[in-house]
Amino acid sequence: MNYRHGYHAGNFADVIKHIALVAILQHLKKKDAAFTVLDSHAGRGRYDLTGEQAGKTGEARNGIARLNGLSGPLPEALATYFSLARQSHAYPGSPLIAAQLLRNQDRLIAIEKHPEEFAVLKEVLMPFRGATVENGDGYARAVKLLPPVSRRGLVLMDPPFESPDEFSALAKALRDGARKFATGIFLAWYPIKSQAEVDGFTGEVLAGDITRALVVDTRITAPEGKLSRAGLLVINPPYGFAATMQDMAKVIGARLGTAVTVQCITGSE
């Protein structure tokens, strides 16, 4: 996969991931207590869907663009996602979505390794007082920053999968992070090209004494060589999260041409 997320921004996997992100943040906002969002591989924060990168792949046309015109009563997380995503041709990445949903007491730490992406991200998040941007290794910094001072929050890990050992690196970071922040919510995205590879990954994570986790598996029909399946691993999913994602899938699944499966892999919601 090409690291530059601009090629993939707004595709089917982005849509599902960002709705999940919104649902988790809405859950955290139900309590007045502050929370922290750690985004380990934040990217540039905003993507031009009419630009060269998005135009080269056309993935957004089979993602967020297919949801144009969708109306009627919508689940809260879905309605909020739409309000953030339907902003001209600029599609928000996860750090910008999070920043826009923070309250005064909440904090976002967005980490990005690549200098060019970091420079853009810093500018995108500059208006948000509660957001901090770091240039560094996402895995190492995210784990080092745990637990957050707030003792409540979400750790989002959405790595580029440009390294052959990415699954192992992600599994280790999740295990180490959950060990330091046992009450935190962890949301990890990954492409699915081999079920055996994914089973090995989830097995590595669960070996870290994780007691509650679920997966969201999304499939589409895609041309050969294109991403057709992606997953989300959620550790300590909020109460009602599985039902929220299932309700979302009923509303947008036919539009996106996706099949979404939500399954608890350990414990119960």
KOLBA-426925 format. One record per residue (C-alpha): residue in three letters; x, y, z. Coordinates in pm, 1 decimal. Example, Ala and Ser with C-alpha at 12.3 -4.5 7.8 and 13.67 -1.06 7.14 Angstrom:
BEGIN
<r><residuo>Ala</residuo><X>1230.0</X><Y>-450.0</Y><Z>780.0</Z></r>
<r><residuo>Ser</residuo><X>1367.0</X><Y>-106.0</Y><Z>714.0</Z></r>
! end
This chain:
BEGIN
<r><residuo>Met</residuo><X>0.0</X><Y>0.0</Y><Z>0.0</Z></r>
<r><residuo>Asn</residuo><X>119.2</X><Y>353.3</Y><Z>-73.8</Z></r>
<r><residuo>Tyr</residuo><X>188.4</X><Y>532.6</Y><Z>253.0</Z></r>
<r><residuo>Arg</residuo><X>44.2</X><Y>867.2</Y><Z>143.4</Z></r>
<r><residuo>His</residuo><X>-306.6</X><Y>849.7</Y><Z>278.4</Z></r>
<r><residuo>Gly</residuo><X>-423.4</X><Y>1101.8</Y><Z>19.8</Z></r>
<r><residuo>Tyr</residuo><X>-450.6</X><Y>810.9</Y><Z>-223.5</Z></r>
<r><residuo>His</residuo><X>-697.7</X><Y>632.0</Y><Z>5.0</Z></r>
<r><residuo>Ala</residuo><X>-874.2</X><Y>914.6</Y><Z>189.6</Z></r>
<r><residuo>Gly</residuo><X>-1250.3</X><Y>878.5</Y><Z>197.1</Z></r>
<r><residuo>Asn</residuo><X>-1253.5</X><Y>516.9</Y><Z>77.9</Z></r>
<r><residuo>Phe</residuo><X>-1480.9</X><Y>250.9</Y><Z>227.0</Z></r>
<r><residuo>Ala</residuo><X>-1232.6</X><Y>165.4</Y><Z>502.2</Z></r>
<r><residuo>Asp</residuo><X>-1195.4</X><Y>531.8</Y><Z>599.5</Z></r>
<r><residuo>Val</residuo><X>-1571.7</X><Y>572.3</Y><Z>623.4</Z></r>
<r><residuo>Ile</residuo><X>-1612.8</X><Y>277.0</Y><Z>860.6</Z></r>
<r><residuo>Lys</residuo><X>-1306.8</X><Y>371.9</Y><Z>1068.3</Z></r>
<r><residuo>His</residuo><X>-1416.7</X><Y>730.4</Y><Z>1109.5</Z></r>
<r><residuo>Ile</residuo><X>-1771.6</X><Y>637.9</Y><Z>1207.6</Z></r>
<r><residuo>Ala</residuo><X>-1622.6</X><Y>406.9</Y><Z>1471.8</Z></r>
<r><residuo>Leu</residuo><X>-1400.9</X><Y>691.8</Y><Z>1591.5</Z></r>
<r><residuo>Val</residuo><X>-1699.2</X><Y>927.0</Y><Z>1622.1</Z></r>
<r><residuo>Ala</residuo><X>-1903.1</X><Y>664.2</Y><Z>1809.3</Z></r>
<r><residuo>Ile</residuo><X>-1625.1</X><Y>611.9</Y><Z>2064.8</Z></r>
<r><residuo>Leu</residuo><X>-1571.7</X><Y>985.2</Y><Z>2119.2</Z></r>
<r><residuo>Gln</residuo><X>-1943.7</X><Y>1038.2</Y><Z>2167.2</Z></r>
<r><residuo>His</residuo><X>-1938.8</X><Y>768.1</Y><Z>2433.7</Z></r>
<r><residuo>Leu</residuo><X>-1647.6</X><Y>935.1</Y><Z>2614.2</Z></r>
<r><residuo>Lys</residuo><X>-1832.6</X><Y>1268.2</Y><Z>2608.3</Z></r>
<r><residuo>Lys</residuo><X>-2124.2</X><Y>1123.8</Y><Z>2804.4</Z></r>
<r><residuo>Lys</residuo><X>-1926.1</X><Y>1194.5</Y><Z>3121.9</Z></r>
<r><residuo>Asp</residuo><X>-1804.6</X><Y>1541.0</Y><Z>3219.1</Z></r>
<r><residuo>Ala</residuo><X>-1459.4</X><Y>1405.7</Y><Z>3310.6</Z></r>
<r><residuo>Ala</residuo><X>-1182.7</X><Y>1496.5</Y><Z>3067.2</Z></r>
<r><residuo>Phe</residuo><X>-1041.1</X><Y>1244.6</Y><Z>2821.9</Z></r>
<r><residuo>Thr</residuo><X>-735.9</X><Y>1224.3</Y><Z>2595.2</Z></r>
<r><residuo>Val</residuo><X>-711.1</X><Y>1102.7</Y><Z>2236.7</Z></r>
<r><residuo>Leu</residuo><X>-374.4</X><Y>967.2</Y><Z>2120.9</Z></r>
<r><residuo>Asp</residuo><X>-346.2</X><Y>929.8</Y><Z>1741.9</Z></r>
<r><residuo>Ser</residuo><X>-24.6</X><Y>739.9</Y><Z>1670.5</Z></r>
<r><residuo>His</residuo><X>-12.8</X><Y>770.9</Y><Z>1289.2</Z></r>
<r><residuo>Ala</residuo><X>-206.0</X><Y>1090.3</Y><Z>1232.3</Z></r>
<r><residuo>Gly</residuo><X>-121.0</X><Y>1176.4</Y><Z>871.3</Z></r>
<r><residuo>Arg</residuo><X>-182.7</X><Y>1528.5</Y><Z>748.7</Z></r>
<r><residuo>Gly</residuo><X>-530.6</X><Y>1571.2</Y><Z>894.5</Z></r>
<r><residuo>Arg</residuo><X>-712.8</X><Y>1695.2</Y><Z>584.3</Z></r>
<r><residuo>Tyr</residuo><X>-726.8</X><Y>1559.4</Y><Z>229.5</Z></r>
<r><residuo>Asp</residuo><X>-824.8</X><Y>1713.4</Y><Z>-102.2</Z></r>
<r><residuo>Leu</residuo><X>-1056.9</X><Y>1466.6</Y><Z>-272.4</Z></r>
<r><residuo>Thr</residuo><X>-1029.1</X><Y>1660.8</Y><Z>-598.4</Z></r>
<r><residuo>Gly</residuo><X>-649.9</X><Y>1651.6</Y><Z>-587.4</Z></r>
<r><residuo>Glu</residuo><X>-400.5</X><Y>1444.5</Y><Z>-781.0</Z></r>
<r><residuo>Gln</residuo><X>-357.0</X><Y>1165.7</Y><Z>-526.2</Z></r>
<r><residuo>Ala</residuo><X>-729.5</X><Y>1102.4</Y><Z>-470.3</Z></r>
<r><residuo>Gly</residuo><X>-793.9</X><Y>1133.0</Y><Z>-841.7</Z></r>
<r><residuo>Lys</residuo><X>-530.5</X><Y>874.5</Y><Z>-926.2</Z></r>
<r><residuo>Thr</residuo><X>-702.5</X><Y>596.5</Y><Z>-731.3</Z></r>
<r><residuo>Gly</residuo><X>-1063.6</X><Y>714.6</Y><Z>-734.1</Z></r>
<r><residuo>Glu</residuo><X>-1120.7</X><Y>534.2</Y><Z>-404.5</Z></r>
<r><residuo>Ala</residuo><X>-1325.1</X><Y>818.0</Y><Z>-253.8</Z></r>
<r><residuo>Arg</residuo><X>-1574.1</X><Y>784.6</Y><Z>-539.5</Z></r>
<r><residuo>Asn</residuo><X>-1654.5</X><Y>436.5</Y><Z>-410.8</Z></r>
<r><residuo>Gly</residuo><X>-1650.9</X><Y>554.8</Y><Z>-49.6</Z></r>
<r><residuo>Ile</residuo><X>-1775.8</X><Y>882.6</Y><Z>92.9</Z></r>
<r><residuo>Ala</residuo><X>-1903.4</X><Y>1001.4</Y><Z>-246.7</Z></r>
<r><residuo>Arg</residuo><X>-2152.9</X><Y>715.3</Y><Z>-257.6</Z></r>
<r><residuo>Leu</residuo><X>-2316.8</X><Y>849.2</Y><Z>56.8</Z></r>
<r><residuo>Asn</residuo><X>-2406.0</X><Y>1185.3</Y><Z>-96.6</Z></r>
<r><residuo>Gly</residuo><X>-2778.6</X><Y>1246.1</Y><Z>-73.8</Z></r>
<r><residuo>Leu</residuo><X>-2831.9</X><Y>1000.7</Y><Z>209.6</Z></r>
<r><residuo>Ser</residuo><X>-3093.0</X><Y>1154.7</Y><Z>438.8</Z></r>
<r><residuo>Gly</residuo><X>-3364.4</X><Y>1073.1</Y><Z>686.8</Z></r>
<r><residuo>Pro</residuo><X>-3329.2</X><Y>983.4</Y><Z>1053.6</Z></r>
<r><residuo>Leu</residuo><X>-2974.0</X><Y>862.4</Y><Z>1104.2</Z></r>
<r><residuo>Pro</residuo><X>-2791.4</X><Y>707.4</Y><Z>1401.6</Z></r>
<r><residuo>Glu</residuo><X>-2618.6</X><Y>980.4</Y><Z>1603.4</Z></r>
<r><residuo>Ala</residuo><X>-2263.9</X><Y>871.9</Y><Z>1518.2</Z></r>
<r><residuo>Leu</residuo><X>-2345.9</X><Y>855.1</Y><Z>1148.2</Z></r>
<r><residuo>Ala</residuo><X>-2514.3</X><Y>1197.2</Y><Z>1146.0</Z></r>
<r><residuo>Thr</residuo><X>-2215.7</X><Y>1353.4</Y><Z>1323.9</Z></r>
<r><residuo>Tyr</residuo><X>-1970.8</X><Y>1188.7</Y><Z>1084.8</Z></r>
<r><residuo>Phe</residuo><X>-2161.1</X><Y>1325.5</Y><Z>786.7</Z></r>
<r><residuo>Ser</residuo><X>-2162.2</X><Y>1676.6</Y><Z>930.9</Z></r>
<r><residuo>Leu</residuo><X>-1781.4</X><Y>1661.4</Y><Z>955.3</Z></r>
<r><residuo>Ala</residuo><X>-1709.1</X><Y>1477.7</Y><Z>630.9</Z></r>
<r><residuo>Arg</residuo><X>-1931.8</X><Y>1674.9</Y><Z>394.7</Z></r>
<r><residuo>Gln</residuo><X>-1721.9</X><Y>1988.8</Y><Z>397.2</Z></r>
<r><residuo>Ser</residuo><X>-1661.1</X><Y>2096.9</Y><Z>37.7</Z></r>
<r><residuo>His</residuo><X>-1397.2</X><Y>1866.3</Y><Z>-115.5</Z></r>
<r><residuo>Ala</residuo><X>-1173.4</X><Y>1855.2</Y><Z>192.6</Z></r>
<r><residuo>Tyr</residuo><X>-1206.5</X><Y>1523.5</Y><Z>370.8</Z></r>
<r><residuo>Pro</residuo><X>-1105.0</X><Y>1523.6</Y><Z>741.2</Z></r>
<r><residuo>Gly</residuo><X>-859.1</X><Y>1266.3</Y><Z>868.8</Z></r>
<r><residuo>Ser</residuo><X>-891.5</X><Y>1114.0</Y><Z>1213.8</Z></r>
<r><residuo>Pro</residuo><X>-698.9</X><Y>1386.9</Y><Z>1403.7</Z></r>
<r><residuo>Leu</residuo><X>-918.1</X><Y>1662.2</Y><Z>1258.5</Z></r>
<r><residuo>Ile</residuo><X>-1235.5</X><Y>1466.3</Y><Z>1333.1</Z></r>
<r><residuo>Ala</residuo><X>-1118.8</X><Y>1417.6</Y><Z>1692.0</Z></r>
<r><residuo>Ala</residuo><X>-1012.3</X><Y>1780.9</Y><Z>1731.2</Z></r>
<r><residuo>Gln</residuo><X>-1353.5</X><Y>1904.2</Y><Z>1620.6</Z></r>
<r><residuo>Leu</residuo><X>-1528.7</X><Y>1683.6</Y><Z>1874.9</Z></r>
<r><residuo>Leu</residuo><X>-1315.7</X><Y>1776.5</Y><Z>2177.4</Z></r>
<r><residuo>Arg</residuo><X>-1457.9</X><Y>1979.6</Y><Z>2463.1</Z></r>
<r><residuo>Asn</residuo><X>-1256.2</X><Y>2244.5</Y><Z>2649.3</Z></r>
<r><residuo>Gln</residuo><X>-1132.4</X><Y>1991.0</Y><Z>2904.7</Z></r>
<r><residuo>Asp</residuo><X>-1028.8</X><Y>1723.9</Y><Z>2651.7</Z></r>
<r><residuo>Arg</residuo><X>-693.6</X><Y>1678.9</Y><Z>2478.7</Z></r>
<r><residuo>Leu</residuo><X>-561.3</X><Y>1537.5</Y><Z>2151.3</Z></r>
<r><residuo>Ile</residuo><X>-203.2</X><Y>1429.9</Y><Z>2091.0</Z></r>
<r><residuo>Ala</residuo><X>-144.9</X><Y>1364.2</Y><Z>1721.4</Z></r>
<r><residuo>Ile</residuo><X>182.1</X><Y>1196.3</Y><Z>1624.4</Z></r>
<r><residuo>Glu</residuo><X>319.8</X><Y>1186.2</Y><Z>1271.0</Z></r>
<r><residuo>Lys</residuo><X>660.6</X><Y>1059.2</Y><Z>1163.4</Z></r>
<r><residuo>His</residuo><X>693.1</X><Y>1188.7</Y><Z>807.2</Z></r>
<r><residuo>Pro</residuo><X>813.6</X><Y>1553.3</Y><Z>804.6</Z></r>
<r><residuo>Glu</residuo><X>598.0</X><Y>1674.0</Y><Z>514.5</Z></r>
<r><residuo>Glu</residuo><X>280.6</X><Y>1522.3</Y><Z>656.4</Z></r>
<r><residuo>Phe</residuo><X>370.3</X><Y>1655.4</Y><Z>1002.6</Z></r>
<r><residuo>Ala</residuo><X>411.7</X><Y>2011.3</Y><Z>871.0</Z></r>
<r><residuo>Val</residuo><X>64.1</X><Y>2006.9</Y><Z>716.0</Z></r>
<r><residuo>Leu</residuo><X>-89.1</X><Y>1842.5</Y><Z>1022.4</Z></r>
<r><residuo>Lys</residuo><X>56.1</X><Y>2109.5</Y><Z>1249.6</Z></r>
<r><residuo>Glu</residuo><X>-109.2</X><Y>2379.7</Y><Z>1040.6</Z></r>
<r><residuo>Val</residuo><X>-442.8</X><Y>2195.2</Y><Z>1022.1</Z></r>
<r><residuo>Leu</residuo><X>-463.3</X><Y>2151.4</Y><Z>1400.5</Z></r>
<r><residuo>Met</residuo><X>-329.0</X><Y>2495.3</Y><Z>1491.6</Z></r>
<r><residuo>Pro</residuo><X>-678.8</X><Y>2643.4</Y><Z>1554.5</Z></r>
<r><residuo>Phe</residuo><X>-758.5</X><Y>2379.7</Y><Z>1817.7</Z></r>
<r><residuo>Arg</residuo><X>-635.2</X><Y>2474.9</Y><Z>2164.0</Z></r>
<r><residuo>Gly</residuo><X>-663.0</X><Y>2122.7</Y><Z>2300.4</Z></r>
<r><residuo>Ala</residuo><X>-453.6</X><Y>1965.3</Y><Z>2023.0</Z></r>
<r><residuo>Thr</residuo><X>-80.0</X><Y>1894.1</Y><Z>2037.7</Z></r>
<r><residuo>Val</residuo><X>118.9</X><Y>1771.6</Y><Z>1737.9</Z></r>
<r><residuo>Glu</residuo><X>439.4</X><Y>1566.7</Y><Z>1766.5</Z></r>
<r><residuo>Asn</residuo><X>689.2</X><Y>1460.8</Y><Z>1502.0</Z></r>
<r><residuo>Gly</residuo><X>810.9</X><Y>1113.0</Y><Z>1593.4</Z></r>
<r><residuo>Asp</residuo><X>765.2</X><Y>737.5</Y><Z>1587.9</Z></r>
<r><residuo>Gly</residuo><X>397.6</X><Y>674.4</Y><Z>1650.8</Z></r>
<r><residuo>Tyr</residuo><X>428.0</X><Y>340.7</Y><Z>1825.2</Z></r>
<r><residuo>Ala</residuo><X>703.3</X><Y>444.1</Y><Z>2063.9</Z></r>
<r><residuo>Arg</residuo><X>558.5</X><Y>784.4</Y><Z>2150.6</Z></r>
<r><residuo>Ala</residuo><X>201.5</X><Y>662.8</Y><Z>2196.8</Z></r>
<r><residuo>Val</residuo><X>305.8</X><Y>390.9</Y><Z>2440.3</Z></r>
<r><residuo>Lys</residuo><X>542.5</X><Y>625.1</Y><Z>2626.2</Z></r>
<r><residuo>Leu</residuo><X>263.1</X><Y>880.3</Y><Z>2676.7</Z></r>
<r><residuo>Leu</residuo><X>37.7</X><Y>624.5</Y><Z>2846.0</Z></r>
<r><residuo>Pro</residuo><X>-147.5</X><Y>645.3</Y><Z>3071.0</Z></r>
<r><residuo>Pro</residuo><X>-269.7</X><Y>999.1</Y><Z>3002.0</Z></r>
<r><residuo>Val</residuo><X>-313.7</X><Y>1239.9</Y><Z>3290.8</Z></r>
<r><residuo>Ser</residuo><X>-690.3</X><Y>1224.9</Y><Z>3242.3</Z></r>
<r><residuo>Arg</residuo><X>-689.5</X><Y>844.6</Y><Z>3292.9</Z></r>
<r><residuo>Arg</residuo><X>-969.6</X><Y>828.0</Y><Z>3034.7</Z></r>
<r><residuo>Gly</residuo><X>-941.9</X><Y>815.1</Y><Z>2661.7</Z></r>
<r><residuo>Leu</residuo><X>-882.1</X><Y>655.7</Y><Z>2325.8</Z></r>
<r><residuo>Val</residuo><X>-566.1</X><Y>537.3</Y><Z>2155.3</Z></r>
<r><residuo>Leu</residuo><X>-604.6</X><Y>524.1</Y><Z>1777.4</Z></r>
<r><residuo>Met</residuo><X>-345.3</X><Y>326.1</Y><Z>1582.9</Z></r>
<r><residuo>Asp</residuo><X>-381.6</X><Y>347.5</Y><Z>1207.1</Z></r>
<r><residuo>Pro</residuo><X>-37.1</X><Y>259.2</Y><Z>1067.7</Z></r>
<r><residuo>Pro</residuo><X>53.8</X><Y>275.6</Y><Z>697.7</Z></r>
<r><residuo>Phe</residuo><X>135.3</X><Y>-95.7</Y><Z>658.3</Z></r>
<r><residuo>Glu</residuo><X>437.4</X><Y>-16.0</Y><Z>445.8</Z></r>
<r><residuo>Ser</residuo><X>661.6</X><Y>-247.3</Y><Z>650.5</Z></r>
<r><residuo>Pro</residuo><X>652.4</X><Y>-629.5</Y><Z>624.3</Z></r>
<r><residuo>Asp</residuo><X>648.2</X><Y>-658.6</Y><Z>1006.2</Z></r>
<r><residuo>Glu</residuo><X>371.7</X><Y>-399.8</Y><Z>1058.2</Z></r>
<r><residuo>Phe</residuo><X>127.4</X><Y>-647.6</Y><Z>1211.6</Z></r>
<r><residuo>Ser</residuo><X>385.3</X><Y>-754.8</Y><Z>1470.4</Z></r>
<r><residuo>Ala</residuo><X>476.4</X><Y>-394.2</Y><Z>1550.3</Z></r>
<r><residuo>Leu</residuo><X>109.2</X><Y>-302.3</Y><Z>1588.3</Z></r>
<r><residuo>Ala</residuo><X>38.0</X><Y>-605.0</Y><Z>1808.3</Z></r>
<r><residuo>Lys</residuo><X>330.4</X><Y>-522.4</Y><Z>2037.3</Z></r>
<r><residuo>Ala</residuo><X>225.7</X><Y>-158.0</Y><Z>2066.8</Z></r>
<r><residuo>Leu</residuo><X>-129.8</X><Y>-258.5</Y><Z>2153.0</Z></r>
<r><residuo>Arg</residuo><X>-16.2</X><Y>-509.8</Y><Z>2415.1</Z></r>
<r><residuo>Asp</residuo><X>229.1</X><Y>-263.8</Y><Z>2571.1</Z></r>
<r><residuo>Gly</residuo><X>-24.4</X><Y>17.3</Y><Z>2557.9</Z></r>
<r><residuo>Ala</residuo><X>-304.9</X><Y>-185.7</Y><Z>2712.1</Z></r>
<r><residuo>Arg</residuo><X>-70.6</X><Y>-296.9</Y><Z>2988.4</Z></r>
<r><residuo>Lys</residuo><X>0.8</X><Y>66.4</Y><Z>3080.4</Z></r>
<r><residuo>Phe</residuo><X>-354.7</X><Y>194.5</Y><Z>3021.3</Z></r>
<r><residuo>Ala</residuo><X>-576.7</X><Y>-99.2</Y><Z>3112.6</Z></r>
<r><residuo>Thr</residuo><X>-897.0</X><Y>106.5</Y><Z>3122.7</Z></r>
<r><residuo>Gly</residuo><X>-833.9</X><Y>284.9</Y><Z>2793.0</Z></r>
<r><residuo>Ile</residuo><X>-1010.9</X><Y>222.8</Y><Z>2465.5</Z></r>
<r><residuo>Phe</residuo><X>-786.3</X><Y>116.4</Y><Z>2176.3</Z></r>
<r><residuo>Leu</residuo><X>-893.1</X><Y>135.2</Y><Z>1811.8</Z></r>
<r><residuo>Ala</residuo><X>-660.1</X><Y>-23.6</Y><Z>1556.2</Z></r>
<r><residuo>Trp</residuo><X>-708.9</X><Y>-33.4</Y><Z>1178.8</Z></r>
<r><residuo>Tyr</residuo><X>-555.2</X><Y>-292.0</Y><Z>947.3</Z></r>
<r><residuo>Pro</residuo><X>-592.5</X><Y>-416.0</Y><Z>588.8</Z></r>
<r><residuo>Ile</residuo><X>-698.3</X><Y>-777.0</Y><Z>542.6</Z></r>
<r><residuo>Lys</residuo><X>-521.6</X><Y>-964.2</Y><Z>265.7</Z></r>
<r><residuo>Ser</residuo><X>-475.8</X><Y>-1294.8</Y><Z>449.0</Z></r>
<r><residuo>Gln</residuo><X>-707.5</X><Y>-1431.7</Y><Z>715.9</Z></r>
<r><residuo>Ala</residuo><X>-421.4</X><Y>-1634.7</Y><Z>862.0</Z></r>
<r><residuo>Glu</residuo><X>-215.2</X><Y>-1318.1</Y><Z>899.0</Z></r>
<r><residuo>Val</residuo><X>-501.7</X><Y>-1141.2</Y><Z>1075.4</Z></r>
<r><residuo>Asp</residuo><X>-565.6</X><Y>-1439.7</Y><Z>1303.4</Z></r>
<r><residuo>Gly</residuo><X>-197.6</X><Y>-1435.3</Y><Z>1398.6</Z></r>
<r><residuo>Phe</residuo><X>-217.4</X><Y>-1062.9</Y><Z>1472.7</Z></r>
<r><residuo>Thr</residuo><X>-526.3</X><Y>-1085.8</Y><Z>1693.7</Z></r>
<r><residuo>Gly</residuo><X>-376.0</X><Y>-1386.6</Y><Z>1868.2</Z></r>
<r><residuo>Glu</residuo><X>-62.3</X><Y>-1184.9</Y><Z>1948.8</Z></r>
<r><residuo>Val</residuo><X>-273.0</X><Y>-901.4</Y><Z>2090.2</Z></r>
<r><residuo>Leu</residuo><X>-493.1</X><Y>-1127.1</Y><Z>2300.9</Z></r>
<r><residuo>Ala</residuo><X>-182.2</X><Y>-1294.1</Y><Z>2444.1</Z></r>
<r><residuo>Gly</residuo><X>-135.4</X><Y>-969.3</Y><Z>2637.2</Z></r>
<r><residuo>Asp</residuo><X>-419.0</X><Y>-1059.6</Y><Z>2876.2</Z></r>
<r><residuo>Ile</residuo><X>-678.6</X><Y>-851.1</Y><Z>2692.5</Z></r>
<r><residuo>Thr</residuo><X>-1015.4</X><Y>-938.8</Y><Z>2843.4</Z></r>
<r><residuo>Arg</residuo><X>-1255.2</X><Y>-743.9</Y><Z>2618.7</Z></r>
<r><residuo>Ala</residuo><X>-1211.7</X><Y>-696.8</Y><Z>2244.9</Z></r>
<r><residuo>Leu</residuo><X>-1414.6</X><Y>-704.1</Y><Z>1928.0</Z></r>
<r><residuo>Val</residuo><X>-1344.9</X><Y>-679.4</Y><Z>1556.8</Z></r>
<r><residuo>Val</residuo><X>-1528.6</X><Y>-497.1</Y><Z>1279.6</Z></r>
<r><residuo>Asp</residuo><X>-1468.5</X><Y>-668.8</Y><Z>945.2</Z></r>
<r><residuo>Thr</residuo><X>-1566.2</X><Y>-480.1</Y><Z>628.2</Z></r>
<r><residuo>Arg</residuo><X>-1563.9</X><Y>-630.7</Y><Z>277.5</Z></r>
<r><residuo>Ile</residuo><X>-1633.7</X><Y>-486.8</Y><Z>-65.9</Z></r>
<r><residuo>Thr</residuo><X>-1606.0</X><Y>-612.1</Y><Z>-420.9</Z></r>
<r><residuo>Ala</residuo><X>-1297.1</X><Y>-450.7</Y><Z>-571.9</Z></r>
<r><residuo>Pro</residuo><X>-1076.9</X><Y>-497.9</Y><Z>-879.1</Z></r>
<r><residuo>Glu</residuo><X>-781.4</X><Y>-730.2</Y><Z>-841.8</Z></r>
<r><residuo>Gly</residuo><X>-494.7</X><Y>-562.6</Y><Z>-662.8</Z></r>
<r><residuo>Lys</residuo><X>-718.4</X><Y>-312.1</Y><Z>-482.3</Z></r>
<r><residuo>Leu</residuo><X>-802.4</X><Y>-323.6</Y><Z>-113.8</Z></r>
<r><residuo>Ser</residuo><X>-1126.7</X><Y>-514.8</Y><Z>-70.2</Z></r>
<r><residuo>Arg</residuo><X>-1129.7</X><Y>-593.2</Y><Z>300.1</Z></r>
<r><residuo>Ala</residuo><X>-1027.2</X><Y>-408.1</Y><Z>615.6</Z></r>
<r><residuo>Gly</residuo><X>-1062.6</X><Y>-457.9</Y><Z>987.6</Z></r>
<r><residuo>Leu</residuo><X>-1086.5</X><Y>-267.0</Y><Z>1312.7</Z></r>
<r><residuo>Leu</residuo><X>-975.2</X><Y>-417.6</Y><Z>1640.0</Z></r>
<r><residuo>Val</residuo><X>-1133.4</X><Y>-247.4</Y><Z>1939.4</Z></r>
<r><residuo>Ile</residuo><X>-1000.8</X><Y>-316.7</Y><Z>2287.5</Z></r>
<r><residuo>Asn</residuo><X>-1236.1</X><Y>-224.0</Y><Z>2572.9</Z></r>
<r><residuo>Pro</residuo><X>-1519.1</X><Y>-129.5</Y><Z>2335.9</Z></r>
<r><residuo>Pro</residuo><X>-1773.7</X><Y>108.1</Y><Z>2490.7</Z></r>
<r><residuo>Tyr</residuo><X>-2112.1</X><Y>-27.0</Y><Z>2590.7</Z></r>
<r><residuo>Gly</residuo><X>-2339.5</X><Y>-23.9</Y><Z>2288.0</Z></r>
<r><residuo>Phe</residuo><X>-2055.7</X><Y>13.4</Y><Z>2037.0</Z></r>
<r><residuo>Ala</residuo><X>-2128.9</X><Y>-313.4</Y><Z>1855.5</Z></r>
<r><residuo>Ala</residuo><X>-2496.7</X><Y>-222.0</Y><Z>1817.0</Z></r>
<r><residuo>Thr</residuo><X>-2400.5</X><Y>124.2</Y><Z>1691.0</Z></r>
<r><residuo>Met</residuo><X>-2177.7</X><Y>-21.0</Y><Z>1420.5</Z></r>
<r><residuo>Gln</residuo><X>-2442.1</X><Y>-275.3</Y><Z>1320.3</Z></r>
<r><residuo>Asp</residuo><X>-2705.5</X><Y>-1.4</Y><Z>1292.6</Z></r>
<r><residuo>Met</residuo><X>-2464.7</X><Y>203.8</Y><Z>1083.1</Z></r>
<r><residuo>Ala</residuo><X>-2402.2</X><Y>-89.6</Y><Z>850.0</Z></r>
<r><residuo>Lys</residuo><X>-2775.0</X><Y>-130.8</Y><Z>788.5</Z></r>
<r><residuo>Val</residuo><X>-2801.4</X><Y>231.3</Y><Z>677.1</Z></r>
<r><residuo>Ile</residuo><X>-2493.8</X><Y>265.3</Y><Z>453.6</Z></r>
<r><residuo>Gly</residuo><X>-2398.9</X><Y>-92.5</Y><Z>362.9</Z></r>
<r><residuo>Ala</residuo><X>-2602.7</X><Y>-106.5</Y><Z>43.2</Z></r>
<r><residuo>Arg</residuo><X>-2477.9</X><Y>235.7</Y><Z>-68.6</Z></r>
<r><residuo>Leu</residuo><X>-2113.6</X><Y>139.5</Y><Z>-18.2</Z></r>
<r><residuo>Gly</residuo><X>-2156.1</X><Y>-216.8</Y><Z>-136.9</Z></r>
<r><residuo>Thr</residuo><X>-2005.5</X><Y>-338.8</Y><Z>188.7</Z></r>
<r><residuo>Ala</residuo><X>-2067.0</X><Y>-632.7</Y><Z>417.1</Z></r>
<r><residuo>Val</residuo><X>-1986.5</X><Y>-538.2</Y><Z>776.4</Z></r>
<r><residuo>Thr</residuo><X>-1946.6</X><Y>-798.5</Y><Z>1049.6</Z></r>
<r><residuo>Val</residuo><X>-1906.4</X><Y>-711.0</Y><Z>1417.6</Z></r>
<r><residuo>Gln</residuo><X>-1779.5</X><Y>-991.2</Y><Z>1640.0</Z></r>
<r><residuo>Cys</residuo><X>-1663.5</X><Y>-1009.2</Y><Z>2001.2</Z></r>
<r><residuo>Ile</residuo><X>-1339.5</X><Y>-1210.3</Y><Z>2006.7</Z></r>
<r><residuo>Thr</residuo><X>-1297.6</X><Y>-1212.7</Y><Z>2383.3</Z></r>
<r><residuo>Gly</residuo><X>-1523.5</X><Y>-1117.2</Y><Z>2670.8</Z></r>
<r><residuo>Ser</residuo><X>-1856.1</X><Y>-948.8</Y><Z>2598.3</Z></r>
<r><residuo>Glu</residuo><X>-1965.7</X><Y>-595.7</Y><Z>2526.8</Z></r>
! end
